[in-house]
Amino acid sequence: MHVVELPDETDAWAKTKAEAEGFLTVSDYVAHLVQQQKEIEVLRTKLLAGMEGESFSFDDVSQRLRARLEEKLR
């Protein structure tokens, strides 16, 4: 477990965003953001690899995007 201290203004913003998006704590919200960033980097890598001639499954990418959208709509 890591402890990250945020400046007061950033902490207030994060609390507001966490509540608005249905997270119980700022920690849960930050963990979600980190996971999202990780997923974005994986997709970006796959897209770039596809542009270089390697193939990737469009169905896999669209399924992940659909799952993320459904998660946000909950």
C-alpha positions as CSV (number, residue, x, y, z in Angstrom):
1,M,0.0,0.0,0.0
2,H,1.2,3.5,-0.8
3,V,0.3,6.8,0.8
4,V,0.2,9.8,-1.4
5,E,-0.4,13.2,0.1
6,L,-2.2,15.7,-2.2
7,P,-2.2,19.5,-1.8
8,D,-5.5,20.7,-0.2
9,E,-6.9,22.1,-3.5
10,T,-6.2,18.9,-5.4
11,D,-7.5,16.7,-2.5
12,A,-10.8,18.7,-2.5
13,W,-11.1,18.3,-6.3
14,A,-10.3,14.5,-6.1
15,K,-13.0,14.1,-3.3
16,T,-15.6,15.8,-5.5
17,K,-14.7,13.7,-8.5
18,A,-14.6,10.5,-6.5
19,E,-18.1,11.2,-5.1
20,A,-19.5,12.2,-8.5
21,E,-18.2,8.9,-10.0
22,G,-19.4,6.7,-7.2
23,F,-16.2,5.9,-5.4
24,L,-16.2,5.6,-1.7
25,T,-12.7,7.0,-1.2
26,V,-10.2,9.1,-3.0
27,S,-7.8,6.1,-2.8
28,D,-10.3,4.0,-4.8
29,Y,-10.7,6.8,-7.3
30,V,-6.9,7.2,-7.7
31,A,-6.5,3.4,-8.1
32,H,-9.1,3.5,-10.8
33,L,-7.3,6.3,-12.6
34,V,-4.0,4.4,-12.5
35,Q,-5.7,1.2,-13.8
36,Q,-7.3,3.3,-16.6
37,Q,-3.9,4.7,-17.5
38,K,-2.4,1.2,-17.6
39,E,-5.2,0.0,-19.9
40,I,-4.7,3.0,-22.2
41,E,-1.0,2.3,-22.5
42,V,-1.7,-1.4,-23.4
43,L,-4.2,-0.3,-26.0
44,R,-1.8,2.3,-27.4
45,T,0.9,-0.3,-27.6
46,K,-1.4,-2.6,-29.5
47,L,-2.5,0.1,-31.9
48,L,1.0,1.2,-32.6
49,A,2.0,-2.5,-33.1
50,G,-0.9,-2.8,-35.6
51,M,0.3,0.2,-37.5
52,E,3.7,-1.4,-37.8
53,G,2.3,-4.5,-39.5
54,E,1.5,-6.7,-36.5
55,S,-2.1,-7.6,-36.2
56,F,-4.4,-7.2,-33.2
57,S,-8.0,-8.2,-32.7
58,F,-10.4,-5.3,-33.3
59,D,-13.1,-7.3,-31.4
60,D,-10.7,-7.4,-28.4
61,V,-10.2,-3.7,-28.5
62,S,-13.9,-2.9,-29.0
63,Q,-14.9,-5.3,-26.3
64,R,-12.6,-3.6,-23.8
65,L,-13.8,-0.2,-24.8
66,R,-17.4,-1.3,-24.4
67,A,-16.7,-2.8,-21.0
68,R,-15.1,0.5,-19.9
69,L,-18.1,2.5,-21.1
70,E,-20.5,0.2,-19.3
71,E,-18.4,0.6,-16.1
72,K,-18.6,4.3,-16.4
73,L,-22.4,4.3,-16.9
74,R,-23.0,2.3,-13.7
